[in-house]
């Protein structure tokens, strides 16, 4: 056995292996529902108590100057690199160790934990690390000079007691009320703290994508959540099945991808509104420059004004959208056409589209016109005209994905947009008209 590994750790590893084998061999199935819950509770208490070992190790590392010895800036960075933790998780563990771990005085005397009530509750395994983090963060805002330390300790004791019956979310609400009683004016300080911490970083990556990082104030976070959440809901498309009935096409996007697309939707609407401040004497816009031959051949890349490469296929997709200005160049690099005046539907045409389509025209889509793009049925770069007979409204999701999913659009004899499903949805590829449009314009039989 490695002499640097304490026997107790080896015994714990052996016991854990034995428990794992027992569970894999059907031991859990024999417990029944109530027995299984009791097992989970006991295992959770054990998991919670293991955090005490973390606290002790972090305290020793801090006391011994482990970070400096290893050439790291802090114990937090040691945890990040040695344990492959995220900086957020490493910070949480360091804060927890400072709050509920044992301390030493300058002369080496053992001192009780800074939060003794939390430490006692966690030693029994009743408090989870998440609950400790909620309480520690709440108390840190009032454990400052000028406020009553006795009131802070009473709040700690109260929160430790409530943690035995409430989860982190409810505990956070209780902690806010207790902190407000200790420091009635603390909301102003907290608001200032949020303002001081606010930041957004938008970094262009080497592959041309962008990384978005930052921290929002509660007010902005709530606003953004309110705006994005409805737009990020899973979207399903429906079509008549080959044997009757409807065929549902579930949304293949992950939650994070849907949130990205929702933000894309919001930005597109803002650009279309024309309400952005001017940039260089012209309204704010995204300009993509691409070689004409590359565009026609769907090869190569276009370039935005900040140097971001955009594939020719993506430029073709974007070329029909109001917020994109494709600058097509000849083989000599001469600008051929900026395209905005002829490509974009006029205000009167847009009003006519809203009156006719009432929103996204894709089958079964209910997105309103406010969240829809003006779409050329025959692409403008392919010779399609900016006429009502060649325009329809599409929400951002269907504008982006309809072609990749195998759908096509055309005008019916009644001059209404109808959609042709791919053969895997309907082998006969019968055209479909959005029920909203059909109800408005197709007379009942």
C-alpha positions in Angstrom: 0.0 0.0 0.0 1.2 3.5 -0.8 2.5 4.9 2.5 1.1 8.3 1.6 -2.5 6.9 1.5 -4.0 6.7 5.0 -5.4 3.3 5.9 -8.8 4.9 6.6 -9.0 6.1 3.0 -8.2 2.6 1.8 -10.9 1.2 4.1 -13.4 3.7 2.8 -12.6 2.7 -0.8 -13.0 -1.0 0.0 -16.3 -0.3 1.8 -17.6 1.7 -1.1 -16.6 -1.0 -3.6 -18.5 -3.5 -1.4 -21.6 -1.3 -1.4 -21.4 -0.8 -5.1 -21.2 -4.6 -5.7 -24.2 -5.1 -3.4 -26.3 -2.5 -5.3 -25.3 -3.9 -8.7 -26.2 -7.4 -7.6 -29.8 -6.5 -6.8 -29.5 -5.5 -3.2 -31.4 -2.3 -3.8 -34.4 -4.1 -5.4 -34.9 -6.1 -2.1 -35.4 -2.9 0.0 -38.8 -1.9 -1.2 -39.9 1.7 -1.7 -39.6 2.8 1.9 -36.4 0.9 2.5 -34.9 2.5 -0.7 -35.8 6.0 0.5 -34.1 5.2 3.9 -31.0 4.0 2.1 -30.9 7.1 0.0 -31.2 9.3 3.1 -28.4 7.4 4.9 -26.2 7.5 1.9 -26.8 11.3 1.5 -25.9 11.9 5.1 -22.6 10.0 4.5 -22.0 12.1 1.4 -22.6 15.3 3.3 -20.2 14.3 6.1 -17.5 13.6 3.5 -17.4 17.4 2.9 -15.8 17.7 6.4 -12.7 15.9 5.0 -12.6 18.5 2.2 -12.8 21.3 4.7 -10.0 19.9 6.8 -7.7 19.3 3.8 -8.3 22.8 2.4 -7.6 24.3 5.8 -4.3 22.5 6.1 -3.4 23.4 2.5 -4.0 27.1 3.3 -2.1 26.9 6.6 0.9 25.1 5.0 1.2 27.4 2.0 0.5 24.5 -0.4 -0.5 26.9 -3.3 2.8 28.9 -3.1 4.8 25.7 -2.9 3.2 24.4 -6.1 3.5 27.7 -7.9 -0.3 28.4 -7.8 -2.0 31.7 -6.9 -4.3 30.2 -4.3 -5.8 27.1 -2.8 -8.7 27.5 -5.2 -6.4 27.2 -8.3 -4.8 24.1 -6.7 -8.3 22.5 -6.5 -9.1 23.5 -10.1 -6.0 21.9 -11.5 -5.5 19.0 -9.2 -9.1 17.9 -9.0 -10.3 19.2 -12.4 -13.0 21.3 -10.8 -14.7 24.4 -12.2 -13.6 27.6 -10.6 -17.1 28.1 -9.3 -17.0 24.7 -7.5 -13.5 25.3 -6.2 -14.6 28.7 -4.8 -17.6 27.1 -3.1 -15.4 24.5 -1.3 -12.9 27.1 -0.2 -15.7 29.3 1.2 -17.3 26.4 3.0 -14.0 25.4 4.6 -13.5 28.9 5.9 -17.1 28.9 7.3 -17.5 25.5 8.9 -13.9 24.1 9.1 -11.8 24.2 12.2 -9.4 27.1 12.6 -6.0 27.7 14.3 -5.0 30.8 16.2 -1.7 32.5 15.6 -0.2 30.4 18.4 -1.6 27.1 17.1 -4.6 26.9 19.3 -7.6 25.1 17.8 -10.6 27.5 17.4 -14.2 26.6 16.7 -15.6 27.0 13.2 -16.6 30.5 12.2 -20.1 29.2 11.8 -20.3 26.7 14.6 -24.0 25.9 14.2 -23.6 25.0 10.6 -20.5 23.0 11.4 -22.4 21.0 14.0 -25.3 20.3 11.6 -23.0 19.2 8.8 -21.0 16.9 11.1 -24.2 14.9 11.6 -24.7 14.8 7.8 -28.0 16.6 8.0 -26.8 19.6 5.9 -25.8 19.3 2.3 -22.9 21.4 0.8 -25.5 23.3 -1.2 -27.4 24.3 1.9 -24.2 25.3 3.6 -23.3 27.5 0.6 -26.8 29.2 0.7 -26.5 30.0 4.4 -22.8 31.1 4.2 -23.4 33.4 1.3 -26.4 35.0 3.0 -24.6 35.6 6.3 -21.5 36.9 4.7 -23.5 40.0 3.6 -24.4 40.9 7.2 -21.3 39.6 9.1 -19.6 43.0 8.8 -18.5 45.8 11.2 -21.4 47.9 12.4 -24.0 45.1 12.6 -24.9 43.1 15.7 -22.8 39.9 15.7 -25.3 38.3 18.1 -28.1 38.8 15.6 -25.9 37.2 12.9 -25.3 34.1 15.2 -29.0 33.8 15.9 -29.7 33.9 12.2 -27.1 31.2 11.6 -28.8 29.0 14.3 -32.2 29.6 12.9 -31.1 28.8 9.3 -29.3 25.7 10.5 -32.5 24.5 12.1 -34.6 25.3 9.0 -32.1 23.5 6.8 -33.3 20.2 8.4 -36.7 20.6 6.8 -36.2 22.9 3.8 -34.3 22.5 0.5 -31.9 25.1 -0.9 -34.5 27.1 -2.8 -36.8 27.6 0.2 -33.8 28.1 2.5 -32.6 30.9 0.3 -36.0 32.7 0.7 -35.9 32.3 4.5 -32.3 33.6 4.5 -33.2 36.7 2.6 -35.9 37.6 5.2 -33.6 37.0 8.1 -30.8 39.1 6.5 -33.3 41.9 5.8 -34.2 42.0 9.5 -30.5 42.3 10.6 -29.7 45.0 8.0 -32.9 46.7 6.7 -30.8 48.9 4.5 -28.9 46.0 3.1 -30.9 45.9 -0.1 -29.1 49.1 -1.3 -25.7 47.6 -0.6 -26.7 44.3 -2.3 -28.0 46.3 -5.4 -24.7 48.2 -5.5 -22.8 44.9 -5.3 -24.8 43.5 -8.2 -24.1 46.6 -10.2 -20.4 46.4 -9.4 -20.3 42.8 -10.5 -22.2 43.3 -13.8 -20.3 42.4 -16.9 -20.6 40.7 -20.3 -17.7 39.5 -22.4 -18.3 38.6 -26.1 -15.1 36.9 -27.4 -14.5 35.8 -30.9 -12.9 32.3 -30.9 -10.3 31.1 -33.4 -12.9 28.9 -35.2 -15.1 32.0 -35.9 -17.7 31.3 -33.2 -18.3 33.6 -30.2 -18.1 32.8 -26.5 -20.6 34.7 -24.3 -19.7 35.0 -20.6 -20.7 37.4 -17.9 -22.9 38.2 -14.9 -26.2 40.0 -15.0 -27.9 42.1 -12.4 -31.1 40.5 -11.0 -33.3 42.9 -12.9 -31.6 42.3 -16.3 -31.5 38.5 -15.6 -35.2 38.5 -14.9 -35.9 40.5 -18.1 -33.8 38.3 -20.3 -35.3 35.2 -18.8 -38.8 36.5 -19.5 -37.9 37.3 -23.1 -36.0 34.1 -23.9 -38.0 31.5 -22.1 -41.1 31.6 -24.3 -39.0 31.6 -27.5 -36.8 28.7 -26.2 -39.7 26.2 -25.7 -39.4 23.0 -27.7 -40.9 23.4 -31.2 -42.7 20.6 -32.9 -43.8 20.5 -36.5 -46.9 18.6 -37.7 -47.8 17.3 -41.0 -50.4 14.9 -42.5 -49.0 11.3 -42.2 -49.0 8.8 -45.1 -51.7 6.7 -43.4 -53.8 9.6 -42.2 -53.5 11.5 -39.0 -50.6 13.8 -38.1 -46.9 13.1 -37.9 -45.1 15.0 -35.2 -41.5 16.1 -35.7 -40.0 16.7 -32.3 -37.6 19.5 -31.7 -34.0 18.0 -32.0 -32.4 21.0 -30.2 -31.0 20.8 -26.7 -32.1 23.4 -24.1 -28.9 25.4 -24.6 -29.3 25.4 -28.3 -32.9 26.6 -28.0 -31.8 29.4 -25.7 -29.2 30.4 -28.3 -31.8 30.4 -31.0 -34.1 32.5 -28.8 -31.4 35.1 -28.4 -30.9 35.0 -32.2 -34.6 35.6 -32.6 -34.5 38.6 -30.3 -31.4 40.2 -32.0 -33.0 39.7 -35.4 -36.2 41.5 -34.3 -34.1 44.3 -32.8 -32.2 44.7 -36.0 -35.3 44.7 -38.1 -36.9 47.3 -36.0 -34.5 50.0 -37.1 -34.2 51.3 -33.5 -30.5 50.6 -33.0 -28.1 53.6 -32.8 -26.2 54.6 -35.9 -22.8 53.2 -36.6 -20.5 55.1 -38.9 -23.3 57.2 -40.2 -25.6 54.3 -41.1 -28.1 52.3 -39.0 -26.5 49.4 -37.1 -26.3 46.4 -39.4 -24.4 43.2 -40.1 -22.5 43.3 -43.4 -21.2 40.1 -45.0 -18.7 40.5 -47.9 -18.3 37.4 -50.2 -16.8 36.7 -53.6 -19.5 36.4 -56.3 -18.2 33.2 -57.7 -17.9 31.7 -54.2 -21.5 32.7 -53.5 -22.9 31.1 -56.7 -20.8 28.0 -56.2 -21.7 27.7 -52.5 -18.0 27.4 -51.6 -15.7 29.5 -49.6 -16.6 32.0 -46.9 -17.9 35.6 -46.6 -16.4 38.0 -44.1 -18.2 40.3 -41.7 -16.8 43.7 -40.8 -15.1 42.4 -37.7 -13.3 39.6 -39.7 -15.6 36.7 -38.8 -15.8 34.0 -41.5 -19.3 33.0 -42.6 -19.8 30.0 -44.9 -21.3 30.6 -48.3 -24.2 28.4 -47.5 -24.9 30.5 -44.4 -24.6 33.7 -46.4 -27.2 32.3 -48.8 -29.5 31.5 -45.9 -29.0 35.0 -44.4 -29.3 36.8 -47.7 -33.1 36.9 -47.5 -33.2 38.3 -44.0 -33.7 42.0 -43.4 -30.9 42.4 -40.9 -28.2 41.1 -43.3 -26.6 43.2 -46.0 -24.8 40.9 -48.5 -22.0 42.8 -50.3 -21.5 40.8 -53.5 -18.1 41.3 -55.2 -17.0 40.7 -58.8 -13.9 38.6 -59.5 -11.9 41.9 -59.3 -13.2 42.7 -55.9 -15.6 45.4 -57.1 -18.8 45.8 -55.2 -21.6 44.5 -57.4 -24.8 45.3 -55.4 -25.4 46.2 -51.8 -28.9 44.9 -52.3 -30.9 46.5 -49.5 -33.2 48.7 -51.5 -34.4 46.0 -53.9 -34.2 43.0 -51.7 -36.2 44.1 -48.6 -39.9 44.2 -48.7 -41.4 47.7 -48.2 -43.5 48.7 -45.2 -46.7 48.4 -47.3 -45.7 45.0 -48.5 -44.9 43.9 -44.9 -48.4 45.1 -43.8 -49.9 43.1 -46.7 -47.9 40.0 -45.6 -49.2 40.4 -42.0 -52.7 40.7 -43.3 -52.4 37.7 -45.5 -50.3 35.3 -43.4 -51.0 36.6 -39.9 -47.6 35.2 -38.7 -45.3 32.3 -39.6 -46.7 30.5 -42.6 -45.1 27.1 -41.8 -47.7 24.4 -41.1 -48.9 24.3 -37.5 -46.6 27.2 -36.4 -48.4 29.8 -34.3 -45.6 32.4 -34.0 -47.1 36.0 -34.5 -45.9 38.4 -37.2 -43.8 40.4 -34.6 -41.5 37.4 -34.4 -41.4 36.6 -38.1 -39.0 37.4 -40.9 -39.9 38.3 -44.5 -38.9 35.3 -46.6 -38.3 35.1 -50.4 -39.9 31.9 -51.6 -37.6 32.0 -54.6 -34.4 33.4 -53.1 -33.5 36.9 -54.1 -30.0 35.9 -55.1 -31.6 33.2 -57.3 -33.6 35.8 -59.2 -36.7 35.9 -57.0 -38.6 39.2 -57.0 -39.5 41.2 -53.9 -43.2 40.9 -54.7 -46.1 39.6 -52.6 -46.4 36.7 -54.9 -42.8 35.6 -53.8 -42.9 36.6 -50.1 -44.1 35.0 -46.9 -43.6 35.3 -43.2 -41.4 32.8 -41.3 -40.4 32.6 -37.7 -36.7 32.5 -37.0 -36.7 28.8 -36.2 -38.4 27.7 -39.5 -36.6 30.4 -41.5 -33.3 28.8 -40.3 -34.2 25.1 -40.4 -36.9 24.4 -43.0 -34.5 23.8 -45.9 -32.3 21.5 -43.8 -35.4 19.4 -42.8 -36.3 18.9 -46.5 -39.3 21.3 -46.8 -39.9 23.6 -49.7 -42.4 26.4 -50.3 -44.4 27.6 -53.3 -47.4 29.8 -54.0 -50.8 28.1 -54.5 -53.3 28.9 -57.2 -55.0 31.1 -54.5 -51.7 33.0 -54.1 -51.2 31.6 -50.6 -47.9 30.1 -49.3 -48.1 26.3 -49.3 -45.4 23.9 -48.0 -44.3 20.7 -49.5 -43.1 18.1 -46.9 -40.2 15.8 -47.5 -41.0 12.3 -48.7 -40.2 10.7 -45.3 -43.1 12.8 -43.8 -45.5 12.3 -46.7 -44.5 10.0 -49.6 -47.0 11.8 -51.8 -45.7 15.2 -50.7 -49.1 16.8 -50.6 -48.9 20.6 -50.1 -49.9 22.0 -46.7 -51.2 25.5 -45.8 -51.0 26.8 -42.3 -54.4 26.4 -40.7 -54.4 30.1 -39.6 -54.0 31.2 -43.3 -56.4 28.5 -44.6 -59.1 29.6 -42.2 -58.8 33.2 -43.3 -58.5 32.8 -47.0 -59.9 29.4 -48.2 -63.7 29.3 -48.2 -65.4 26.4 -46.5 -66.5 23.6 -48.7 
